[in-house]
């Protein structure tokens, strides 16, 4: 059972899903919603410590892919407050707000403020996991090490679900779905090299965080016993999207 952004005093401990935008989090909602355990979704909110036992889980996405997906999402989402200003932009025009050093990397009060592009595209994962600061990479790593039971990866979604099933006593496989997939987006290998470089320069912390966490994830997969590897192979066969 999910509850959003609220702290329930009657729970002995919090299990918190930290939803970082455009990382496949909505797909995981269906899995979490089906569980009997109460799970807090921190949506639009950062990591925080609680005064009772707690643990976190989250999903990460390759930062370059996440930024490109963000562009295509807001470019085609008419309900977005910045849609009227971005609907005719190409990717490089959109990214020019990300790389503009005169724009502060923060939330601007008016949701239609085009400067909010920078907040949405510059070290967002580091900001969420560190507790609010986009350049606090080491704090983000420490939080993962000490407070996260699970970190999954959008590009290894089935493997992530499988390892999630080993972290929590949940029924996961029957509820696995993919939702909120951005349509009509250009694949990364067709994105201009200059645009890719801009994203890398503005997401150095996120790239290091992603690579560091991914290394630990791959190590866990490699350490699975023979039976578990066979089970994972069957999951991949059954969950083909």
C-alpha positions as CSV (number, residue, x, y, z in Angstrom):
1,X,0.0,0.0,0.0
2,X,1.3,3.4,-0.9
3,X,1.0,6.7,0.9
4,X,2.3,9.9,-0.5
5,X,4.7,12.3,1.3
6,X,3.2,11.9,4.7
7,X,4.6,10.5,7.9
8,X,2.4,8.0,9.6
9,X,3.0,8.0,13.4
10,X,1.5,4.5,13.9
11,X,4.2,2.8,11.8
12,X,7.1,1.2,13.6
13,X,9.4,1.9,10.7
14,X,9.2,3.7,7.3
15,X,9.9,2.1,4.0
16,X,10.4,5.0,1.7
17,X,10.6,5.0,-2.1
18,X,12.5,8.1,-3.2
19,X,11.1,8.9,-6.6
20,X,13.6,10.7,-8.8
21,X,11.8,12.1,-11.9
22,X,12.2,10.2,-15.2
23,X,13.9,7.1,-13.7
24,X,11.0,4.7,-14.2
25,X,9.5,5.4,-10.8
26,X,5.9,5.4,-12.0
27,X,6.4,1.8,-13.3
28,X,7.5,0.8,-9.8
29,X,4.5,2.4,-8.2
30,X,2.3,-0.5,-9.5
31,X,4.5,-3.0,-7.8
32,X,4.7,-1.1,-4.5
33,X,1.0,-0.4,-4.5
34,X,0.3,-4.1,-4.6
35,X,2.2,-4.9,-1.4
36,X,0.5,-5.3,2.0
37,X,3.3,-3.3,3.7
38,X,2.8,0.5,4.0
39,X,5.3,2.2,1.7
40,X,5.9,5.9,1.7
41,X,6.5,7.5,-1.7
42,X,8.6,10.7,-1.5
43,X,7.5,12.3,-4.7
44,X,8.9,15.8,-5.3
45,X,10.7,15.5,-2.0
46,X,14.3,14.8,-1.1
47,X,15.9,12.2,1.2
48,X,15.5,13.0,4.9
49,X,16.3,11.2,8.1
50,X,13.5,10.2,10.5
51,X,13.4,9.8,14.3
52,X,12.3,6.2,13.9
53,X,13.7,3.2,12.0
54,X,13.6,3.7,8.3
55,X,15.0,2.5,5.0
56,X,14.9,3.8,1.4
57,X,14.8,2.4,-2.1
58,X,15.1,4.3,-5.3
59,X,15.8,4.0,-9.1
60,X,18.6,5.6,-11.0
61,X,18.9,6.3,-14.7
62,X,21.9,7.1,-16.9
63,X,22.1,10.9,-16.4
64,X,22.4,11.6,-20.1
65,X,19.4,9.5,-20.9
66,X,17.4,11.0,-18.1
67,X,18.0,14.6,-19.3
68,X,17.1,13.7,-22.9
69,X,14.0,12.0,-21.6
70,X,13.1,15.1,-19.6
71,X,13.3,17.2,-22.7
72,X,11.0,14.9,-24.7
73,X,8.6,14.6,-21.8
74,X,8.1,18.4,-21.2
75,X,8.2,19.0,-24.9
76,X,5.2,16.9,-25.4
77,X,3.3,17.3,-22.1
78,X,0.7,20.0,-22.7
79,X,-0.2,20.2,-19.0
80,X,3.3,21.2,-18.0
81,X,3.5,24.9,-17.0
82,X,6.5,25.4,-19.2
83,X,5.1,23.6,-22.2
84,X,4.1,26.8,-24.0
85,X,7.7,28.0,-23.8
86,X,9.4,24.7,-24.8
87,X,7.0,23.2,-27.3
88,X,8.9,24.8,-30.3
89,X,12.4,24.3,-28.8
90,X,14.8,21.8,-30.2
91,X,17.0,19.8,-27.7
92,X,19.9,22.2,-27.9
93,X,17.7,25.2,-27.3
94,X,16.3,23.4,-24.2
95,X,19.7,22.5,-22.9
96,X,21.0,26.1,-23.3
97,X,19.1,26.8,-20.1
98,X,20.8,23.9,-18.4
99,X,24.3,25.2,-19.3
100,X,23.6,28.9,-18.7
101,X,25.9,29.8,-15.8
102,X,23.8,32.9,-15.1
103,X,20.9,30.7,-14.0
104,X,21.0,29.3,-10.5
105,X,20.5,25.6,-10.0
106,X,17.4,26.0,-7.8
107,X,13.6,25.9,-8.0
108,X,12.2,29.3,-9.2
109,X,8.8,30.1,-7.5
110,X,6.7,30.3,-10.6
111,X,6.4,26.9,-12.2
112,X,6.2,28.5,-15.7
113,X,9.6,30.1,-15.2
114,X,11.8,28.7,-18.0
115,X,14.8,28.8,-15.7
116,X,13.5,25.8,-13.9
117,X,14.9,23.7,-16.7
118,X,18.3,23.9,-15.0
119,X,16.9,22.5,-11.8
120,X,15.3,19.6,-13.7
121,X,18.4,18.7,-15.7
122,X,21.5,19.4,-13.5
123,X,22.6,16.8,-11.0
124,X,19.0,16.0,-10.0
125,X,19.7,12.5,-8.6
126,X,22.5,13.8,-6.4
127,X,20.2,16.6,-5.1
128,X,17.4,14.1,-4.2
129,X,19.6,11.5,-2.5
130,X,21.9,14.0,-0.7
131,X,18.9,15.7,0.8
132,X,18.7,18.8,-1.4
133,X,22.1,19.8,-2.7
134,X,23.1,19.0,-6.3
135,X,26.8,19.1,-5.5
136,X,26.9,17.0,-2.3
137,X,28.1,13.8,-4.1
138,X,29.8,12.3,-1.1
139,X,26.8,12.8,1.1
140,X,24.6,11.1,-1.5
141,X,27.0,8.1,-1.5
142,X,27.0,8.0,2.3
143,X,23.2,8.1,2.4
144,X,23.0,5.2,-0.1
145,X,25.5,3.2,1.9
146,X,23.8,3.7,5.3
147,X,20.1,4.3,4.5
148,X,19.2,2.6,1.3
149,X,18.3,-1.1,1.2
150,X,17.9,-1.0,-2.6
151,X,19.0,1.0,-5.6
152,X,17.8,-0.2,-9.0
153,X,18.5,1.0,-12.6
154,X,16.1,1.9,-15.3
155,X,18.3,0.3,-18.0
156,X,18.3,-3.0,-16.0
157,X,14.7,-2.9,-15.0
158,X,14.0,-6.7,-14.8
159,X,17.3,-7.3,-12.9
160,X,16.3,-4.5,-10.6
161,X,12.9,-6.0,-9.8
162,X,14.6,-9.3,-9.2
163,X,17.1,-7.9,-6.7
164,X,14.3,-5.9,-5.1
165,X,12.4,-9.2,-4.5
166,X,15.5,-10.4,-2.6
167,X,15.6,-7.2,-0.4
168,X,12.0,-7.2,0.7
169,X,9.5,-10.1,1.3
170,X,7.2,-8.8,-1.5
171,X,5.3,-10.3,-4.4
172,X,6.8,-8.4,-7.3
173,X,6.8,-10.3,-10.6
174,X,3.0,-10.5,-11.1
175,X,2.7,-6.7,-10.8
176,X,5.6,-5.7,-13.0
177,X,4.6,-3.2,-15.6
178,X,6.1,-0.3,-17.6
179,X,4.2,3.0,-17.5
180,X,4.8,6.6,-18.3
181,X,7.1,5.8,-21.2
182,X,7.9,8.9,-23.2
183,X,6.8,8.3,-26.8
184,X,8.5,9.5,-30.0
185,X,11.9,10.3,-28.5
186,X,15.2,10.2,-30.3
187,X,17.6,7.4,-29.4
188,X,20.8,8.5,-27.7
189,X,23.0,7.5,-30.6
190,X,21.2,10.1,-32.7
191,X,21.6,13.0,-30.3
192,X,24.2,15.6,-31.4
193,X,27.6,15.0,-29.8
194,X,27.7,18.7,-28.6
195,X,24.4,18.2,-26.7
196,X,25.8,15.0,-25.1
197,X,28.9,16.9,-24.0
198,X,26.8,19.7,-22.5
199,X,24.8,17.2,-20.4
200,X,28.0,15.5,-19.2
201,X,29.5,18.8,-18.1
202,X,26.4,19.8,-16.2
203,X,25.9,16.4,-14.5
204,X,29.3,15.4,-13.3
205,X,28.1,14.5,-9.8
206,X,25.1,12.5,-11.2
207,X,27.4,10.6,-13.6
208,X,29.8,9.6,-10.8
209,X,27.0,8.7,-8.5
210,X,25.4,6.5,-11.2
211,X,28.6,4.8,-12.1
212,X,29.5,4.2,-8.4
213,X,26.1,2.7,-7.6
214,X,25.9,0.7,-10.8
215,X,29.2,-1.0,-9.9
216,X,27.8,-2.2,-6.6
217,X,24.6,-3.3,-8.3
218,X,26.5,-5.4,-10.9
219,X,28.6,-6.9,-8.1
220,X,25.4,-8.1,-6.4
221,X,24.3,-9.7,-9.7
222,X,27.6,-11.4,-10.1
223,X,27.5,-12.8,-6.6
224,X,24.1,-14.5,-7.1
225,X,24.3,-18.3,-6.7
226,X,23.6,-20.6,-9.7
227,X,20.0,-21.2,-8.7
228,X,19.3,-17.5,-8.4
229,X,20.9,-16.8,-11.8
230,X,18.7,-19.3,-13.4
231,X,15.7,-17.7,-11.7
232,X,16.7,-14.3,-13.0
233,X,17.0,-15.8,-16.4
234,X,13.4,-16.9,-16.2
235,X,12.3,-13.5,-15.0
236,X,14.0,-11.9,-18.1
237,X,12.1,-14.4,-20.3
238,X,8.8,-13.8,-18.7
239,X,9.0,-10.0,-18.4
240,X,9.8,-9.0,-22.0
241,X,8.6,-5.6,-22.9
